[in-house]
Amino acid sequence: MIVTETTAGAPMQALENSYSSLPSAFYARIEPTPVAAPRLLRLNRVLAEQLGLDPEALASDAGVALLAGNRVPIGAEPLAMAYAGHQFGHFVPSLGDGRAILLGECVDRDGRRRDIQLKGAGRTPYSRSGDGRAVLGPVIREYVLGEAMAGLGIPTTRALAMVASGEEVFREAIEQGAVLTRVAASHVRVGTFEYFARRGDNDAVRQLADYVIQRHYPECRKADNPYQAMLAAISSRQGELIARWMLVGFIHGVMNTDNMAISGETIDYGPCAFIDGYHPGRVYSSIDRGGRYAYNQQPSIGLWNLAQLAHCLLPLLGDDGELAMQRARAALDSYGQHFEAGYAGGLRAKIGLTEAHDGDDELVQDLLGRMAEHNADFTNSFRLLCDLKQDDRSADRPLRALFAEPGAFDDWAVRWRTRLAEQPSTDAERRTAMRAVNPAYIPRNHRVQQAIDAAAREQDLQPLDDLLRVVSKPFEDHDHLAEYRLPPRPEEVVQRTFCGT
């Protein structure tokens, strides 16, 4: 039986739920299904404090009961959100939260409203044939990837806690059950708009748009057409977000429209991965058999997804069809503008260039082409480049060794050093600036899998803690954990990553 917290001694502040003020078609009210024997695996204490929560209270038995879904916080109005989505280009009219339940919202110490959601909290009306549960491996993956993205300064959902359920979950084999507490700016997706637009419910589309403007883009209310301004703002954020993914070698792996958050945060860490040996067409996701969501396809897919959102909003953009289309196209233009500026500027910063000159784009693309041809490690190539000097090649050896043919780097480095001579910064100044944008650590696929295996097979969370330590502060040197910088040995290479469902 679910127990509702009382005010006295509550481990979580009273929640609100602005989403429940929308009509009932937007969600299904459903309480979490209690688990057998909840046990706290990890609590994100830094995030808890940012949310204004008491970490010690959350780690208590009463707090763990909340994080597992066995108790409901004060003010919570648990619900599962309805949405649709284009999955690998094919429209699915009814998806929704099949294993996630939104408890409510809190306002953090910076005055930002944040959703608190349980993943793996049991069946909902949108579960279809699923059991509504989550298993330990994907829960660990989402916890690690969210913290890594936060450490990289990339907008992301984050995990507040991981709780073992004490229950077995049946997938391809029997696995350990777990519940993840996810924190997000909101869980409204492109697919949420599609759910109503495809049903011809323009009133619901308008209500949802008004809600999104109020919550995420209040500045749009003053625009001549607030909905066009909202679309442009969403497009801008997505362009910036995907540019930042590309700059660190991140592949989302399943960029369906139901996995694109309106807030501009990275959401739904399923078969995602960071590139080891660079290749622009790299695919890791086991379900992306055609490469639709390959690394180099992400910018175009981001625009494709936003075009689906624009189609949903056409009735709000103008009574005249042609006018509505013109406004939609104008709003979508902001995606490309922000992506190109973020990506090109980010690449220049990664190779230490402080101002844009003619030929800079060709210079950095030539480096990427050579990295791809010679299977150079993406992260380590850029990080080692930070330490090179303009007039001294003695430090080049570690970076040269990443290329199957070191001479391929030498040819490029001559041109790079010539370009560096055109700017006034010293080697030390450039090194500091480059190390601030080129991480030393990413959550490498084999390290994530090692952490999952150690936790699942041996109940050993030390590899997880070590991995979290380095990816939470990825731009710092962690000399005692330097092995986490190393690419996988041939027998450690992870070729495929998998969806958590």
N, C-alpha and C positions, 0 to 999 in steps of 0.2 A: 504494500500500500504506500502511495506517495504521501509524504508528510510535508506540510507547508511550514516554513520557519515562522517563529514569532519574533517580535522586535528585540526582546531581551537577549543579549549575547549572540546575536546573529553574526555568522562569519562573513556575510556579504551584505552590502548596503541594499536598501530597498531599490528594486529595479522599476523601470518604466517600460512601456511598450507602445511607441508611437505608431508602429505598423498595424497594431490591432485596431486602430481608429479607422482604418480603411474598411470598405465593405467586406462581407464574409467570403465573397468569391476570391479574394486575394490569398486566402490561407485556410487551413483547417486547424481548429483548436484540438490539441492532443498533448497529453502529458507524457513525460518520459516513462519508459518501462524500467522498473528497478532492476538492478543486477544483483547477483548472488552474494558476492564477497568483494566489495570494492577495496582497492589498495592503491594508495598514491604512489605513482612511479616517479614523476617529476612535477614540480610546481615552478612556474616562471615567476620568481619572486620580484624581479625588476619590473616586469609587466604588471604584476598585481599592485605594486606600489604606485605605478603610473596611473592605474585605474582607480586609485583611492581605496584599495582593498587591503585588508590586514593579512599578510602572508601567513602569520602564525595561526590565525583563526581558520584560514583556508586549509591549512595542513592538519587541523584537528579532525577528529572523527566526524563531527558535524559538518565541517567544511568539505571533507572528502565525499560525504553523502550527497552534498550539493553538486559536486563536480562529477559524480557518477550518475546523477539523475534520480537518486533514491529519495531526495528531498527537493523541495521547490523553494527558491528564495522568496522573500517578501516582495510583493509587487509584481512578481512574474506572471505573465499570461502566456504560457507555452503554446507555441503554434508551429506548424510546418507550412512553409511558403509554397505557393503554386507558381510554376513557371513552365515554359516550353523551351525549345531550343533547336538550332540547326546542329546536328551531330555529324561531323565529317561531310557537311554540305547537304544532308538530308533532314528535312524538317520533321520534328517529333512534337505533336501538338500538346502533349501533356506529360510533363516530367515531375518537377516538384521535389521537395525535400523528402527523399525516401528513407533516410537514416539520420537526419539532422532535425533538431528541434530548437527553435529560437526561444530562449527563456525571456529575454527582454533586453533593456539597454541601461547603461550607466553613463554618467558624464565624468570624464577623466579629469586629472589635475590641470590639464590645459584647456578645459571647457569643451572638449570634443565629445560628441555622443558616439558611443561604441556599442555594437551588438555583442551579446554574449550568447553563444550557441553551443549545444552539445551535439557532437557527431558520434554516432553509434548508440544513440539513446533509445532505440527500439523502432518498431514498425509505425508507419504513418499511413494515411489514406493514399499517399503517393508511392508507397513501397513496391507496388505491383507484386512480383513474386519474391522480392527480397525479404531478408529477415530483419532489416533495420539496424543491424549490428556492424561494428567495425572490428578489425583485427589488429593485433599489436604492431605488425610490420608497417602498414600504411600510416598508422598513428604516429609512430616514431619518425617516419619519413616527413610527414607534414610538420611536425614539431621542429625538426632539424632545418628543413628548407625555409620555413617561415623565419626562424631566427637568423639563418644565413642571409636572407634577403634584407631583413631589418639591419643587420650588421653592415651590409653593403650600401645602406641608405636608399633602398628601393622600396616604394610603397607596397605594403603586403598585409594580408591577414596574418595573425599570429596565434600561437597556442598558449593559453594560460596554464593548462595542466594536461597531464596524461594519467589516466587511472586504469589499472587492470580490473577487469570485471569479475574475475574468478569464475568465468564461464567459458565453455568451449564453443567455437564458432566453426561452422562447416563451410569450407570453400572447396578447393580441389583436394584439400586434406583437412584434418582437424587442426585448428589454430587457436591461439589464445585470444580471447576477447579483450577489448579495451574501449575506453571512451575518451575522446579529445574535447577539451573546452576551447572553442575557437572565438577569437575576438576580431571584429571587423568594423570598418566605418559604417557599413551596412551590407546586407546580402541581396540587394536589388541587382538584377542582371539584365543584360540585353534580352535574354529569354523571358524575363518577367513581362516586358513590354510585348514581346511576340505572343505570349499566352493570350492576351486580350485582343491585340490587333487582329490576329488570325481568326478570332471569333466575331469580328466586326463590332466589338464593344468599344467604341470610341470614347464613351463617357469614362470607362475604366482607364483607358490610356491617358486621358486628360487628368484623372484623379492621381494616377501614378506619377505622371510628369510633375504635377503640382507638389506632390510629396517629395520627389527627388530634388526639385528646386529649393523647397523649404529646407531640406536637410543638408544638401551638398552644395548647391549653387545659388545661394540667396541673392547674389549680385545680379542674377539674370532677371529678377523680378522687375528691374527698372528698364529693361530693354524694350524696344518697339514690339518685338515678338519674343517673349520670354522662352518659348519652346525652341526657336531657332538658336537663341543664345545658349540654351542648355545643351543642345546638340553640339554646338561649336566647342563648348567648355569640356564636354565629355570627350570629344574627339581630340582636343588638345592634350588632355591628360593621358589618353591612351597612346597617342603618338610619343609623348615623353616616356611613358612607361616601357613601351616595347623597344625604344632606342636604348634604354638603360639595360634591358634584358640582353640585347645584342652585345653591348659593350663588355659584359662579363661572361659571355658564352653560355647564357641560359636558354634552354629549350623547354617551353611549357609542356609540349607533347600532346595536349588535347584542348586546342583553342576553339572549342565549340562556343556558340553564342550563350549557352547557359553557364559557361565558365568565364565570361567577361563581366566584371563588376562595374557598375555604373560609376562607382566612387573613384575608379582609377587605381585600385589596389590589385596586386597579384592575388588570385584566389584559386583554390582547388589544385593542390599539389598531388596530382595522380602520377602518371608515368613521366614526370618531368626529369630533367637531368642537366648537368653542366658538362660542357664539352671538355674532353681530355685532349687527344690529338685533334688539331683543327681540321675541319672540312666544312665548307658552307652548306652542303646538303645533308649534314649529319641528322640522323633520326635514331632515337633510342626507344620510343614508345612501341610496345608490342602490338598495339591496336592500330597504329598508323602505318598500315601496310603499303599505302601509295605515296607516302611522304608528304601528305597535305600540310602537315604542321612541322616540317623540317625547319632547322635553324634559319635558313635563308628565306623561308616562305612566311615567316612570322609578320614582317611588315605588311605584306599584301593581304594576309588573312585578317590582320587587325582592321584594315580598311574595309574588307568584305563584311566583317561582322558589324561594323558601324553603319554600313549601307543598309543592313537589315534593320537596324534601329531607326535609321532615317525613314525607311519605308513605313515603319509603324507610326511615325510621327507626322506623316504627310497631312492627315486631316487637321492637325493642329497648326500647320505651317502656313495655311492659306486656303481660302475657299476655292480659288482658281487653281486647277491642277498644275498648270505650267509654272505659275508663281511659286507654288509649294515646292516643286522640283528645283527651281532656281535657288530658293532659300536653303533647301537641303544640301545642294551641291556646294553652295557658298560655305555652309557650316562644316561640311566634310573636308573642305580645303585646309582647315586648320590642323587636321590630322597630319597631312603630309608636311606642312610647314614646321610643325613642332617635332615630328620625327626626324626630318632631315637636319634641322638645326641641332637637335640633341645628339644625333648619331655622328654627324660630321664633326661637330665641336668636340664630342667625347673622344673620337678617334684621334684627333689632333692632340688632345691632352694626354692620351695614353702614350703617344710617342714623344711627348715633351715639347710640343709646339705651342707657343703662347698667343700667337696671332695668325690669322688666316692669310696665306699667300697663294698665288696661283701655283698649281702643281702639288699642293699638299694632299688633296684627295687621292691623286694618282700615286703619291709616295706611300701612303698608308695602305692603299689597296694592293700595291705591289708587294708589300710585306705580307699581307694576308694571303695573297696568292702563293707566295713562296712557302709560307707556313703550311698551307694546304697540300702543296705538292710534296713537301718533305715531312708531313705528319708531325710538325712541331707542336708541342703542348701549348695550348692557347694561354692559359693563365701564367705559366712559368715563363713563356717567351716575353710577355709584356712586363712581368715583374723583374726579370733579369735585365731587361733593357734599361730599367731605372738606374742601374749601377754602372752603366758604361760611361766613359768619359769622352769628351769631344776630341782631345788631341792625344789620347793614350789608348791603345788597343789591348793592353795587357789584361784587362778585365773581361775581354770578349769571350774567352774560351767556354765558360759554362753555357752561354747562350748559343754559341756556334754548335755545341755538341747536341743541341735539341734538333738540329736539322740533319736529315739523312745524308745530305751533302753539304758540309759546313760552308763551302764556298758560295752557296746560294745566299747565305746571310751576309757574307763579306761584300759581295757586289752591292747589296742593298745598303749596307752600313756606310759605304763611301758616300752615297747620295745623301743619306740621313745626316751625316756629320757636316757635309757641305751646307745643308739647310740649317743646321743648328748654328753655324757661324753667322747667320743672318740675324740672330736675335741676341740681346744683351745678357741674358741670364747666365750665371755661373753653373758649373757642374753640380755644385752642392744645392743651389736653388732649384735647378731642374729636377734633381733627384728627389728632393722633398715634395715637389709638386706632383711628380709622376707616381711616387709611392702612395700619395693620397687618393689616386684614382685607379691604381692597378693592385688588386688584392694579392696577397701572398697565399691565401687559403680560400678554397671553395669547398662545399660539401661534395667531394668526389664520389662518384657512384659506388666504387668498391668500398670506400670507407663507410658510407651510409649502410650498405649491405652488411658489412662486418659488424656495425653497431646493432643492427636489427638481429643478426644471427646470434650474437653474444647475449642479447637480452632475451630472445625467445628460447634459445636452447640451454643456456647456462644461468639465466637470471643475473647476468653480469652487466651492469649498467656503466662500468668504467669506460669502455670504448665510446659510449654515447656521450658521457660527460666530457671526455677529452675532445671529441669532435665538436661539441657545442662550444667548448672553450675557445677553440681557434676560429670557428666560423662566426662567432658572435663579435669578434674583434679581428676581422680578416686582413686589415691593413697593417697590423702590428706583427713584429717578429715574436714567435713563441719558440725560443731555441730548444726547450725541453720537449717540444712536440713537433720538431722540424720535419719528422717523417710524414706528417700529414700534408706536406707540400708535394710529396713525390707522386708522380703519375703511377697508375697501376702497372705491376709486372704483367707479362703476357697472360699468365694463368689467373690474374685478378681482374682482367678487363670485363666490365659489365656491358654486354651488347644490347640487352633489352631491359627496359623498365616496365612496370606493370601498374595497371589501374587498381586502386584500393578496393573497388567493389567486386 
